[in-house]
Amino acid sequence: MIKVANYCKSAALAGALLLINTACDDKFTELSPYTRLSETLVFDSPANIELTANGVYSQAAIGTYNGTTGRGYPFGAASIIQSEMRGEDFVNLEQFFAITYEATYNTTSANNTNHWDQLYNLINQANLFIEGVRRAEEQGIITKEVADAYEGEGRFLRALSHHELLIHWSLPYAEGANANAYGVPYRDFGINSTESVERAASVDRGTVKGTYDKILADLDYAESVLPETSSDPANKISRAKKGAAIALKTRIKLHMGDWQGVINEGTKMGTNGTGEFSSPVGGYRLTPSPVTPFTNFQNNSESIFSIANGPNSNPGTNGSLPRMLGPAGPGGRGLVSANPNFYNSTELWVEGDIRREQLFVHDPIGTYKHYFQKKYTDYNNQGDWAPIIRYAEVLLNVAEAYARIGNDAQALALLNAVRNRSVPVEDQYTSAPADLVKAILNERRVELFAEGRRWPDIHRLVLDEKYTTGGIPAKVKSSAWGGALKNDGSDYGYGKPAIPTEQAAIPYTDYRFLWPINNEEVTRNPLLLQQQNPGY
């Protein structure tokens, strides 16, 4: 028999850690402001239920790191940072991200261990929240309509979390769906007792296809019950709405290669129109400037769902987006800079693209006088919100789907909607480029830079016959690691020759393409021990 108190260290099956005070050294919850309260009291009034809902989102933003203070796991910063470090558009400068950047992780590495743990902690909080609001409905504390909407939020976060697990621990859908490869354990019930721990221990990884099917089922439900808008402006972007569920489905179906499915979901959000695109659900539309979603992250028309951070609730110096991705001179830590091969590329950029001018910053005084991202700049308060999905991504998701089925006209219209607000008139497309899909993929790298979308694209495209990413890409090494990239910034400049990528590419067939399930998890769960990723 598995004892609850002992099993709490294993986040995939952690229950008592989160919503009850019957185990785990009497620790109740991560759900601020509730501590050491009974599960019954948390759901005893509409006001308490709403505060508990906010606490679930707090878990999404802050999490814990090695069981102590939070570092933005899973979605407050870590999902973005880890995905960018697995790609090639940033350069690692210091030790902090070396394990992820160099793919030297193992079953005890902190970053992949905490990411897994905190994703499952969030999943468990969502499940316990769903069960709690359903009990509150049965007791007449809240109406069915209110309970449905709360469950929709929980299932949205559950779906988002399971997909994040898939892109790091499972094969891409293109192979996994055909080979019945392992997915990830899909937790759809709360774990808060010995019995539920034992039940969870019987849930294996399932298949990639099976996991995607469950994600879509959760999102279909969320779409059917979530409101389109919020009467509270503070919740407009930071709480899941109907548009967030639809938008996430365009992403999920893109990973599945379900082009018509992407188009169908996008149509609900106005992507089948012409001219200036806007969504009839939620009123989403592009902001005139590509900078606005980052300078006005709490209230803009483009951000569909973001994870809120604030001065008193953020991932901290060792986790926040502005500190971890920002330059040392203005107040960041100077840990990672833009890859000059990305910043200088004439294939990806045209000269005069305002994103290159306004969303990057040169650090003239730090050790590394490089160019850094400038999407997250609240170095003092660390309050930048973490963008999970924007309307720009939805347009690009659907643009790719249209291009894949040969509807170049609609694909080009959607691509231009995103691209034309940033590039000079003389560089705008008036007809489809020779390789429209490639142009859209390039635009994704530019538009979604520093938002954690690079690794997911590498993962989903790795088996694409024409646009394969091949595996983990070759990367630039900084001088701190004996590489060619100079500290003085002289390697940066539009059109400058590429510098060597001295860290070799790792092919898809190499075991390091997937992360290992952490040692504590497989030690405590015999099923996962048997289903560990190869090579670990």
Phi, psi and omega in degrees: 000141178268124179276136182302313185299322179284330187278351185297337179290344182261106192289331181297332178243019183281128177231309184297336178300335199253311191233005177225167181244032183262358182203188179058052178057036177063018177281129186274303197197161169263002189275088177296139007264014184273126172222138176056036173253156176286155179299328180296315182295328181300329185248026187267358178204155177303323181294317179294323179295319179295319177295324178293322175301316177299326179294325177297317177295328176297320175299320178298328185273319192250309182059200174227166178230116184053036176079006181243226184294158184282153175226030176082016174274136358266332191245357180289337177192323192297320181299324179288310185295313182295321179293324177289324179290337176281342178266197188239002186274350169250164173239128175284130183251333185231183185290334195307315184253014188300320184297314179290314184298320184265359179059044178255021182290159176215193187286354177243002182297138189293318187294310180289328177296311182291328178296313176301309183302313186284333172296316179287330172298317178296317178302317181292320177298318178299317181294316179294326176295315179301313181296323180293318181289332177290323174295320179297324176296315180300327181273002178078014181284323175226160181280166177299320180299317179293317179296320178302314182295318177298317178298323177301319178296317179298319182287329174298311180295325177296316179295314179303318182292316180294326177291322176301321176296318182301318188285348177252331187247353184232160177293156178296157184302324183304326176258316186299324182290330181275326186265003186053039179292162184296134168270223174229153179302122182265107183268115180236023175215154181282149181242107184213023181199167177302319182296317182287330174297315180294324176297317181295327181292349179265000181266117181268191185284345183061207180240163176302311181299316180299321179293317177299319179300319180289323176301312181295323177298318177298317183289326175298317178297313181302316179301323185286341187238341183286147176288158178283325183222176178234141175286345179260111181303332181294338182259004186304317184249331189273355175237143184294135175238178180304317180298327179294320179295318179293314181300317180295328177293328175296324178290312182300315183288333173296318177296332180276351185071021179270080188298316181294325177297319177299314181298317180297317178294318180298326179302324177298337183250021170083017185275358178266004183272197176226170178071224181277116185282141174209153185265127174292340174265113176083351177069024182290144175201160177295144170281149181303325179253139177290350182276330189305319180300345182254328176278335179233056190293340182276342186204093174210166186278348189262325182287120181270316176210128176225156174268122184284135166238166180202174182302327183255002181209094183206168183290353175085177184303325181269012182212339190286152182300313181294323181287316187280329181254359185262162180286154183291323184305305181284346179135001172279196183250354177062039184271327182218136178241171176292139175293122180300332177294331173282310185296327185270350193296125175278348174282322183274324187243155163251150180295134182096000174298121187291339176294324179291331181272325190252345181247014170231153179223137176271135178258104183276352188239345181286173176303319180254105184273056185260183170261137183236162175295152179230027177279333183237112191229006180276072186294329183280309183269342179057037185263004180303134177282151179268114182287123178264314175206136179242163178297329177301318178295319178303314180299320180287325175302311184287325176302315179297317180298316177299317181296324181294331180261004173093008176270078186293327183298312181288323177300316181294320180299319180289318177300314181296327179302319180282313189286322189291341178285351185243336187255153178300152183305319184293345180254007180279146180286128172257346172213163184296133174296163185303321177241090186292320179299316179298319179299321179291318178298321176296319180296325177299317180298321182286307187292324186257013177306136177071017177245012174078020181259357183290309180298316177305323177290320175301316182296311186285336184264357190299332180255008178293129185299323184259327189244029183301141174270348173083334185143211175285123188288160171297149186226156176281142174253139176279167179297333178297339180246023178077019182265181186275342183293122184276152180285336189281359178083003185288350178279350183266138176160134185305127177083359179295151180300147178295143174267159186298144172263092190277346173267115189295149174296153177243118186292158179304327182287348179285142183300336184287353175299329177253149174280153176277149167289135190293158189299318180297322182296311183287335177291322185271342183237101183302327179297316181287332174299319179288339186247024177298149176296143183302147177095348182248000000 
